[in-house]
Amino acid sequence: MTAVTTGKMTTLINLLTAPLQYEFMVRGMFAAVLVGIVCAVVGTYVVLRGMAFFGDALAHTILPGIALGYLITGGARDVLFWWALGTAIVAALGIGAISKNSQIKEDTSIGVIFAGMFALGIALISTVKSYAVDLSHFLFGDVLSVSTQSLWLIIIFGGLVLLTVFAFYKEFMTLSFDPILAATLRLPVGLLNNLLLTLIAVTVAVSLQTVGVALMVAMLVTPAATAYLLTHRLSTMMFIAVIFASLSGVIGLYLSYYLSIASGAAIVLTATFFFLMTFVGKRVK
Amino acid sequence: MYPHTDHQTNQPILDVKNVNVRYNGRAALEEITFHLHEGERVAVVGPNGAGKSTLFKVVAGVLQPNSGEVNIFGSKPGRHVCIAYIPQRSQVDWSFPVNVADVVMMGRSAKLGPLNFPRKKDRDFVHHALETVDLSDLASRQISQLSGGQQQRMFIARALAQEAELMLMDEPLSGLDTPSQEGILSLLDRLKKENVTVMVATHDLDQAASHFDRIMLLNHHIVAFGNPKDVLHTDNLLKAYGGKLKPVDGQNILNTDDCCDDGEDDHTH
């Protein structure tokens, strides 16, 4: 190797390792990748079942729950996970019940509830003086403030989600492709639907600190949509989505570090870039 | 394990008594009563919106009738896994990321039970089912790349993998070219040898007459049910298809043929 290329190599290695000397960057990197993996796998079903709007609504609907926890605990971050988790599960099953029994169209009733709950959340948070900063963290994420404890919660609950998807792989595939077949095979259709809603809810809670409420739908939908363009098998689609989501997490955090842009936005922009490249690449071919 | 139930072999494979289904106050099925023999092939013929899909869903146990009862080998359909409902091709998401073998393997989900992954026995079932419908070569083909006839045969293979004894096929022949239709019909002949009972919704009276043991003329109620030569009379056909004035909830609604209000799939309550 010439001196010049060696020099370039060293610079590149320095560029890649420099952020990792900070513990919060390493934790953030872990969190972003783990959240990416969970979102990608669950997001595969969100994309295939046309639930993007549901995912977006669900993420926004948990804001009042987080706000309540925030007011009661006086702003402690680590306990907010539990508030987010509780609200997300209640909201997911609630929205599921509404969409089944509604007199008006499903997306309309979801829209009404989601905007109302979101406004309630903002109203609650705005009662605190210094609300602007905290609100923006809830909305757009703050992956660099992930504590070791939060990381463990992400690992445990994200792991549970992945394990459940794996255990009920054939059931979820059958139900998503042909609900009437699932019913004639006497699979517990109602139970499985609610289980899937719960999985999306847990995923939302797990991802809250990484991408925030407002950008959540991108993590659920974008890597899975990119993978959808590239394969014709469900398991492969999940695998490719995981790759894109992890890459987006890592690259996004480097961009955030060097360009000083918000981490959640950087991750989502990277994922969006991958999607657009894939989309255009498929068109050109 | 998912719900299963035993068969009482002294009972008919399908026994439907006084079944009524209403959607939003409008009658979809009225006083449907009939029973089938094992291995029989029945064509269900009637105009669009006559209630063919609704009847199949009630028989499959995925739609509860407002009154009346359905028995499969002597018990309610809700616990039987021997009934296959083969959807209209227009109802299927063909861009779903699965290949032909994946779809056929879905038929094994019930027999496998929860938390089990396909074993050799299940793969053998899939392999054999694909052979029966002549799709072995296309096992790893994405489903959107199949022709209409191949898509239909894939679903029959799925029903075979399910070990179905009663197959309900919703318009399997519509939209297919003649050779593909012939392929499906000769496949039905092969199923008869395996003692599979088949109900097929169709528009084609000629095919119904030439390939099926009995024909059911349906227009919300059973207009006629019997041997093709007994059923296919002008009077019956006029009753099933002809325009007529029919009172519904006190109002007079002109009920012409092919009225296309096929809203029956939207309301599964």
Interface residues (C-beta under 8 A of the other chain):
Chain A: L48 A167 F168 Y169 K170 E171 M173 T174 S176 F177 D178 I180 L181 A182 A183 T184 L185 R186 L187 P188 Y228 T231 H232 R233 L234 T236 M237
Chain B: Y2 P3 H4 K57 A60 G61 V62 G78 R79 H80 V81 I83 A84 Y85 P87 V92 D93 F96 P97 V98 N99 D102 V103 M105 M106 G107 S109 A110 L112 P114 L115 F117 P118 Q142 R158 Q162
